Amino acid sequence: MAFVEGEIYRCSDPTCGCEVTVTKGAPKSCSGTANPTCCCGKEMTKISG
């Protein structure tokens, strides 16, 4: 899954609440499949985009 400009990811830990907005997307040839990891160590999930 390549990151796309405008996507928003949020930490899966509700007590953390960290969010990341993608400001520059990856090339379409990117074949990665992992979600980003928050600074607290939890996986972030896509909430918009």
C-alpha positions as MATLAB code, in Angstrom:
seq = 'MAFVEGEIYRCSDPTCGCEVTVTKGAPKSCSGTANPTCCCGKEMTKISG';
ca = [
       0.000    0.000    0.000;
       1.637    3.202   -1.124;
       0.898    6.296    0.916;
      -1.295    8.801   -0.908;
      -1.178   12.559   -0.310;
      -3.986   13.635    2.026;
      -4.405   10.330    3.868;
      -4.693   10.593    7.662;
      -3.465    7.877   10.023;
      -4.300    7.727   13.750;
      -2.683    5.757   16.563;
      -4.711    2.680   17.502;
      -4.279    3.538   21.209;
      -7.122    5.943   22.094;
      -5.153    7.352   25.038;
      -2.371    8.419   22.654;
      -4.392    9.945   19.813;
      -1.398   10.871   17.639;
      -2.319   11.603   14.002;
      -0.202   11.813   10.854;
      -1.211   13.418    7.553;
       0.608   12.318    4.405;
       1.937   15.451    2.700;
       3.765   13.714   -0.149;
       2.616   10.375   -1.488;
       4.814    7.461   -2.471;
       5.238    6.528   -6.130;
       2.585    4.104   -7.430;
       5.346    1.532   -7.922;
       5.815    1.299   -4.121;
       4.750   -2.176   -3.076;
       4.924   -1.745    0.703;
       2.041   -3.122    2.763;
       2.770   -1.999    6.341;
       0.863    0.703    8.200;
       2.972    3.355    9.936;
       3.956    2.835   13.573;
       3.307    5.528   16.193;
       6.039    6.852   18.469;
       4.342    4.910   21.303;
       4.912    1.665   19.369;
       1.307    0.937   18.328;
       0.232    0.506   14.692;
      -1.551    3.482   13.158;
      -4.736    2.987   11.126;
      -5.981    4.957    8.146;
      -9.007    7.091    9.068;
      -9.359    9.295    5.997;
      -8.198    9.629    2.435;
];
